[in-house]
């Protein structure tokens, strides 16, 4: 008989062995012990059968910004199962269980990096973030007019973290980074043996930074943050000053630019390599709590009626009446048979709702393609009420 439960202290190495097999990496005995010691039992869940651990996942308690506000978020990571135990509903059971746990813990939204987008859509997650990869040859690097500020090579957390926070709050789905996350997941992983540089304006305020590495005639930027155009140009000028280190056949790679990055429009030669990469998925865990905290566009008035479908989290199923006004939105659940459940109401699955509220796709897009249905007047109201979103994510878990 299967059982889903949290990992116990003596099972740490068993979890790591399953992960290393599933994700195809090799650990020395010393690395296995170190990796196992880093696991938090309360964050790791397993599906157990007669032969022991059959599948696992990690549920990380985190926060993300949406509309400038922090929202409690459950990060799904490390989903793995033994090959001979696949297609038996074990991972499905873990995902359904994790949704209930997140609901109990007050986490309103969940995010994950999919091995296969189609698989997680079955459980309500939908694409919410993408990034742009840029590659330039030395002859394509921008040479902007000199800016008033200066560059300081640094990876000091007290300098980088405030700049990141000022940047992250602008975008939906960006992590609220703790100091431990910075140290363990950003500086130790992204910047191990690498460099950092911060841009300070003429008043001495840090307004941007990059984490980067120069090796084998390639300058690779792992993290790029610029709070304004001056910092943006200043950082690019700093990168361009490395041209002699790149040689004629070298290159600059920016691995994770915002999908709206418009560097090409500022270049003499805009024919640089650009690739847009679908990245993370998200889904609402507690739709009512999320809608009550969500920042609808100010100045929009009316009553919006939604009907949400969510087979995996039945507490989200049903109608919602959202009164929009000067003092914000008031949300109430609708009883069966009332106006919110009528044909006038907009109807969609939880993943589509998540995509719209995080700003990845507009309501009109889903309506045009039949994944959001209902009256045209309600669509017009929803389109007006949902702010133009700017989803992004610089992290990985």
Helices and strands as residue ranges (DSSP letters): E 3-6, G 9-11, H 12-22, H 29-37, G 41-43, E 44-49, E 52-66, E 69-81, G 83-85, H 90-104, E 109-112, H 117-121, E 126-127, E 130-137, G 138-140, E 150-153, H 157-168, E 174-175, H 179-181, I 182-187, E 195-200, E 206-215, E 218-226, H 229-240, H 243-246, E 251-258, G 263-266, E 273-278, E 281-284, H 287-293, E 302-309, G 314-316, E 318-325, E 328-334, G 339-341, E 346-349, H 350-358, H 363-368, H 376-385
